[in-house]
Structure formats: structure tokens, C-alpha cells
């Protein structure tokens, strides 16, 4: 507590370089990072639901997520190819 009070009263905070706008809480980078964390929590919730409520074994839940990952990659690849061919 004393160190913090001295830090403020001696104005040592003026010598610290401000945080870059890239790492600010409202920047695109930090918003994207937040979205990834929210996605991971949603996946965790879905895994718990599938294993506890539906009764799918853990390996079955992993298989569902693996297939979803494969299909979403396939769809994103097809869409990106379609957009690339139309633009070029």
C-alpha cells in the first residue's frame, strides 16, 4: 500500500510508457481475443451438456467437435475459393 501511495505522490507514473492502442481493451485485437475465450467457454459448456445430459461418452463428444471442425473448415475453404474466383 505504501509503495502504491509513493508511486502516485512522487508521480512515478509519468515515466511509464502508455499501453499501445493495439493492446487497449476496446481494440480489435483484444475484442478478437475475448471472442475466442467466449467460444472456448461455449465449447466447454456444449461438451458438458453432451456428456452429462445427453449421455454421449467423452470420446463421442470429441468426435462431434472433430467433425464440426472438419466441416466448418470445408465450408470456409469452399467459400473462400468461391470469393477468390469471383473477385479475380
Buried (B, 14 or more C-beta within 10 A) or exposed (E): EEEEEEEEEEEEEEEEEEEEEEEEEEBEEEEEEEEEEEEEEEEEEBBEEBBEEEEBEEEEBBEBBEEEEEEEEEEEEEEEEEEEEEEE
